Amino acid sequence: MNNDIILQGISKDALIDEVTSKIMSRIEGIVKKASTPASPLLDKKEAAAYLNISLRKLEDLTKNGKIKYSKIDSNVRFRLSELEAYVMKNEVKIRNL
C-alpha cells in the first residue's frame, strides 16, 4: 500500500507554511482564551462553586460579615480577590511535630 500524497498547484514548502500558519493561529487563539481572566465579579452561584460551599453557607458568611460583596441593582456580586482573601484568612497553618 502506497501512502504517498501527490499535491498539484502548491509546493511542499508553501504547504508546510500554510499548515504551520493555521496551527499557530489556532494555538494563539487557545492561549489567548486561556490567559484571559474570567470576570473579576462572580455571582452567588459562581462564588459558592469557587469556594466549594453551598449557597446557604455563602449567604451565612455574607450576613455575618465574613465575606464582602457588592450589590449592583438587585444583583449580589463577589470580587474574586475578596474570596481569595477569605480563603487565605482561614488557612490552617501546619505545625511541625
C-alpha positions as a printed Julia matrix, in Angstrom:
97×3 Matrix{Float64}:
   0.0    0.0    0.0
   1.43   3.33  -1.06
   0.96   6.23   1.41
   2.35   8.95  -0.87
   0.24  12.08  -1.27
   0.62  13.98  -4.5
  -0.36  17.64  -4.48
  -0.63  19.82  -7.51
  -0.62  23.59  -7.56
   1.28  24.07  -4.29
   4.89  23.43  -3.39
   5.92  21.39  -0.39
   7.31  24.49   1.35
   4.15  26.51   0.67
   2.03  23.68   2.08
   4.21  23.48   5.2
   3.97  27.27   5.65
   0.18  27.2    5.24
  -0.3   24.33   7.7
   2.1   25.93  10.2
   0.25  29.24   9.93
  -3.12  27.58  10.56
  -1.79  25.62  13.55
  -0.15  28.71  15.08
  -3.35  30.69  14.63
  -5.33  28.03  16.48
  -2.73  27.81  19.26
  -2.69  31.6   19.69
  -6.48  31.6   19.98
  -6.4   28.88  22.63
  -3.63  30.61  24.6
  -5.43  33.96  24.43
  -8.67  32.41  25.63
  -6.9   30.55  28.45
  -4.96  33.61  29.62
  -7.93  35.96  29.54
  -9.05  36.28  33.15
 -12.62  35.45  33.95
 -14.78  38.26  35.19
 -13.42  39.59  38.49
 -17.03  39.75  39.72
 -18.77  36.47  40.44
 -22.44  35.87  41.14
 -23.59  33.83  44.16
 -23.53  30.51  42.34
 -20.04  31.1   40.91
 -18.71  32.3   44.28
 -20.1   29.26  46.1
 -18.62  26.96  43.46
 -15.25  28.74  43.72
 -15.22  28.21  47.5
 -16.72  24.71  47.17
 -19.51  25.56  49.61
 -23.29  25.64  49.43
 -25.25  28.76  48.56
 -26.69  28.69  52.09
 -23.2   28.72  53.62
 -22.22  31.62  51.35
 -25.29  33.56  52.48
 -24.36  32.91  56.13
 -20.82  34.16  55.51
 -22.08  37.36  53.88
 -24.7   38.01  56.6
 -22.05  37.56  59.29
 -19.68  39.96  57.52
 -17.08  37.29  56.81
 -17.09  37.92  53.05
 -17.6   41.35  51.48
 -19.87  41.69  48.48
 -21.26  44.35  46.18
 -24.82  44.91  45.16
 -25.35  46.11  41.61
 -29.02  46.88  41.18
 -30.52  43.81  42.84
 -27.64  41.52  41.9
 -25.12  40.4   44.52
 -21.56  40.15  43.2
 -18.33  38.98  44.81
 -14.84  40.12  43.9
 -12.53  37.22  43.26
  -9.93  38.99  45.42
 -12.38  39.0   48.38
 -12.98  35.27  48.03
  -9.24  34.63  47.85
  -8.7   36.83  50.92
 -11.31  34.81  52.83
  -9.55  31.57  51.91
  -6.15  32.97  52.94
  -7.52  34.32  56.24
  -8.91  30.89  57.09
  -5.86  28.95  56.04
  -4.74  26.49  58.69
  -1.03  26.53  59.46
   0.61  23.13  59.75
   2.76  22.67  62.81
   5.85  20.52  62.74
   5.59  17.52  65.01
